Amino acid sequence: MSYQDIRQIKLRIDSLITRIKRLKGTAVDIEIQSDLSKYLCILLSGYFEKSITDIINSYAEKFSPQIERCIQTEFKWTTNIKMARLLEILDKFSSEWKSILEKDPSYNDYKDTLDSIVNNRNNIAHAQGSSVTLAQLEYYYTIIEKIIDKVRTLFVV
């Protein structure tokens, strides 16, 4: 997945947030707003997964074709990235990177956000209830961006 593909997902997220906000205060059924928020949750999860995969693949390109292939194969299916999974991924590259993230002052916000997004996404996908709101998702979106930036800086080292 290229930077352009990830940028397209980000544009879809931004557009969806705007469209959901426009529905507030109209005669549109609240259930439709809720359904769109659930879709937004799924997009946020996918955006995070694709961004992490892109960071890893960009990092892999710095090495020989064999090492690059090994890294890309190992992390081809990076899904359901809760905090425990993200720490596991970082630890495979460097225990120091894992430690840096764990010691970040915003670590608890990062963990709560990732775990909530994946839990809600899985509940939605498996036809279980989810009461995630647009306001929560907008907050999660800002936190996801911070996590992506943090992870990107680790891989640039």
C-alpha positions in Angstrom: 0.0 0.0 0.0 1.4 3.3 -1.0 1.3 6.7 0.8 -1.2 7.8 -1.7 -3.5 4.9 -0.8 -3.3 5.7 2.9 -3.9 9.4 2.1 -7.1 8.3 0.2 -8.3 6.4 3.3 -7.6 9.5 5.4 -9.6 11.7 3.0 -12.5 9.2 3.2 -12.4 9.4 7.0 -12.3 13.2 7.0 -15.2 13.3 4.5 -17.3 10.9 6.5 -16.8 12.9 9.7 -18.0 16.0 7.9 -21.0 14.2 6.4 -22.0 12.8 9.8 -21.7 16.2 11.4 -24.0 17.7 8.7 -26.7 15.2 9.7 -26.9 16.5 13.3 -29.9 18.6 13.9 -31.6 17.4 10.7 -34.7 15.1 10.5 -32.4 12.2 9.5 -32.9 9.2 11.7 -30.4 9.0 14.6 -29.9 5.3 13.7 -28.4 6.4 10.4 -25.9 8.6 12.2 -25.1 5.7 14.5 -24.6 3.4 11.5 -22.3 5.9 9.8 -20.3 6.2 13.1 -19.8 2.5 13.1 -18.6 2.6 9.6 -16.2 5.3 10.6 -14.9 3.1 13.4 -14.1 0.4 10.8 -12.3 2.9 8.6 -10.2 4.2 11.5 -9.1 0.6 12.3 -8.2 0.0 8.7 -6.4 3.3 8.4 -4.3 2.5 11.5 -3.5 -1.0 10.2 -2.5 0.2 6.7 -0.4 3.0 8.2 1.6 0.7 10.4 2.1 -1.8 7.6 3.3 1.0 5.3 5.7 2.2 8.0 7.1 -1.3 8.3 7.3 -1.8 4.5 9.1 1.5 4.1 11.6 0.5 6.8 12.1 -2.9 5.1 13.1 -1.1 1.8 16.3 0.1 3.5 17.7 -3.5 3.5 18.6 -6.2 1.0 15.9 -7.6 -1.1 16.0 -10.8 1.0 15.6 -9.0 4.3 12.9 -6.7 2.8 11.0 -9.8 1.6 11.3 -11.4 5.0 10.0 -8.3 6.9 7.1 -7.8 4.4 6.1 -11.4 4.6 6.2 -11.4 8.4 4.0 -8.4 8.7 1.8 -8.9 5.7 -1.3 -9.6 7.8 -1.0 -7.0 10.5 -4.6 -6.8 11.7 -6.5 -6.3 14.9 -3.7 -4.1 16.3 -4.5 -3.6 19.9 -1.8 -2.2 22.1 -0.5 -5.6 23.0 -0.1 -6.5 19.3 1.6 -3.1 18.5 4.1 -3.7 21.4 4.7 -7.2 20.1 5.5 -5.8 16.6 7.8 -3.1 18.0 9.6 -5.7 20.2 10.3 -7.8 17.1 12.3 -4.9 15.8 13.8 -3.5 19.0 13.0 -4.0 22.7 14.0 -0.4 23.1 11.3 0.8 20.7 8.7 -1.2 22.7 10.0 0.4 25.9 9.9 3.9 24.4 6.2 3.5 23.6 5.4 2.0 27.0 7.1 4.9 28.8 5.3 7.5 26.7 3.3 9.8 29.0 0.3 9.2 26.6 0.6 5.4 26.7 -2.7 4.8 28.6 -4.6 7.0 26.1 -2.9 5.1 23.2 -3.8 1.8 24.7 -7.4 2.7 25.5 -7.9 4.1 22.0 -6.4 1.1 20.1 -8.2 -1.4 22.3 -11.5 0.3 22.0 -11.3 0.8 18.2 -10.5 -2.9 17.7 -13.1 -4.1 20.2 -15.8 -2.0 18.6 -14.8 -3.0 15.1 -14.9 -6.6 16.0 -18.3 -6.2 17.7 -19.6 -4.4 14.6 -18.2 -7.0 12.3 -19.7 -9.9 14.3 -23.2 -8.3 14.6 -22.8 -7.4 18.3 -23.7 -4.1 19.8 -21.5 -1.0 19.7 -22.4 2.3 21.2 -19.4 4.2 19.8 -20.1 7.8 19.1 -18.9 10.3 16.6 -17.3 12.4 19.4 -15.4 9.4 20.7 -14.2 8.5 17.2 -13.0 12.0 16.5 -11.0 11.8 19.7 -9.7 8.4 18.8 -8.7 9.7 15.3 -6.4 12.4 16.9 -4.9 9.7 19.2 -4.4 7.3 16.2 -2.5 10.1 14.4 -0.2 10.6 17.4 0.5 6.8 17.6 1.3 6.7 13.9 3.6 9.6 14.2 5.3 8.1 17.2 5.8 4.7 15.5 7.1 6.4 12.3 9.7 8.2 14.4 10.9 4.9 15.9 11.3 3.4 12.5 13.2 6.4 11.1 16.0 5.9 13.7 
